[in-house]
Amino acid sequence: MPTFRFAARSDTGQVRKNNQDSGYAGAHFLLIADGMGGHAGGDVASAITVSRLTFLDEPDRDGRQLDDLKRAILDANDQIGRAVTEQAELAGMGTTVTALLQSGDQLALAHIGDSRAYTLHKGELTQITHDHTFVQMLVDEGRITPEEADTHPQRSVVMRVLGDVGSAPELDLSFHEAVPGDRWMLCSDGLTGFASLDDIHEALATIEDPGDACERLIELALAGGGGDNVTVVVGDVLEPDADHDLDDFGEAVGSVRINPSYALLGGADQTNVSTSQMDVVFDEVDTPTAPLDDNDTQPLPDPLAPEAAGTSDSDTAIPRPDAASRHDAAGQEDNAEVPVDDENAAPPRTARSAVREDDRWDEDADLADWGEEPRRRPWVPIIVSVIVVLALAVAGLFGWRYVQSQYYVAASQGSVAVYQGLPQSLGPISLSSLSETTEVQVTDLSTFSQQRLEATIPADSQEAALAVVDTLRIEATRNAASTAGESADQNGADPAPSPSPSQDGVSGGVADESTPSDSPAGASISRGEGSG
């Protein structure tokens, strides 16, 4: 049957202080995990995941490889959750997973996150997985181009991961044909983010040895800046039934090799492949400062294998403890230790935690049986509330800035005035304030202009508002001049009154010569001479 000629390499890079990547390559199984969640989080999540899955590296799973792969990944997710319960400072840690499991002439592929799987088939390099990132979603919706995604400020935001993220993992699962001669390459985004696809293609197509190809790809990422951890796993599909000189054990790299104790968190007794069984290959950056003891971990039986369940039926699931057995365990003290015969075994656990770990598929149901509420994450609503408050604050700030950039002209106590803001109110809060009062009187304006002022005249800026005032000032001045001119014309057109004649024909003491005299001409009257 086909099998892999394999190699794996990992490097911390030139910027990061620790390696949060983990990888594994074996004759039947290739795996990459890129952790995230801070200095003491991402490296733990990736190490737990790889240590949890390496037991899958065995031949011939009789068509069960996709189900086995999915189940093991979900099991690793549960172990990460238990690790967070044990150590609260690990809250929020997660990891990507891209895994390729060979059985017969088929390859089962499971993927979540932004690590990638590529295949080199007849010289053509093809990306098989789909990134679960924010920018890829924008590309899929046609909102940005793939070229724009490469430089988008949110390109590092991953939408789906394994780990303590408050939701069940959504895996992409698929089958592929194991074609002899094909080369598969799994990598973290530390490679594709800093090396061009053309250079990656050239290295995979021209370098025959998988180990040399991995080393060349690491060099390309470092030459491109090395701004992230970089891990590469390469597997060449070999001809079936050929005589291949292959190592018996796989290669583990990255955090899972540097920090083997991380695999103990959240239930070390479930680890299926020990660190001592792996022929690990490192560069200088990833080499531990002290040699690892062969007794760091011990091999344990495959929990998915029939013999682990005590039956020969391959379809029998892991037995679920009944409610009575769980409540019997609950009756013991919480700190009662389970006896451990092997001194090299994992640290002892409480009876309660042992029962819970055996039932990995429905944690909430377990907690209900114990009389406890399902595990909650109180920080989730707090974070959501903070985000909502910040969003409202930002919206309010921009809204207030917009309001303060607006002006309008209206009447104020009989004069034309300029206001800053909008002529509205939010409840008791006015959205405007008086900026300037002018000497222009509303009564000097036309009826039309007065109506405009009553409705307010909007302006985009203070300068525009003052221009409106200037227009109204000119109108008021013209109206005042016109009113004054009409008054002057009326005063200059009134005639002088005609004198009226008196009864004796004399007006103003002047005799009217046209009136005949009653006395004869030349006669005079003298009272002294005519009296006798």
Secondary structure, DSSP 4 states (H G I P E B T S, - for coil): ---EEEEEEEE--SS-SS--EEEEE-SSEEEEEEEESSTTTHHHHHHHHHHHHGGG--S--TT-HHHHHHHHHHHHHHHHHHHHHH-GGGTT-EE-EEEEEEETTEEEEEEESS-EEEEEETTEEEE-S---BHHHHHHHTTSS-HHHHHH-TTTT-BS--EESSSS----EEEEEE--TT-EEEEE-HHHHTTS-HHHHHHHHHH--SHHHHHHHHHHHHHHTT--S-EEEEEEEEPPTT------SS-EEEEHHHH-GGGGGTTTGGG--S-GGGS-----TTTS-SSPPPTTSS-----TTSGGGGT-S-TTPPPPPPPHHHHHHHHTS-TTPBPP---TTSPPP-BHHHHHHHH--S-HHHHHHHTT-PPP--THHHHHHHHHHHHHHHHHHHHHHHHHHT-EEEEEETTEEEEEEEEEEEETTEEEEEEEEEEEEEGGGS-HHHHHHHHH-EEESSHHHHHHHHHHHHHHHHHHHHHHHHHHHHHHHTPPPPPPPP-TTS-BTTB--TTSPPSSPTT----TTTS--
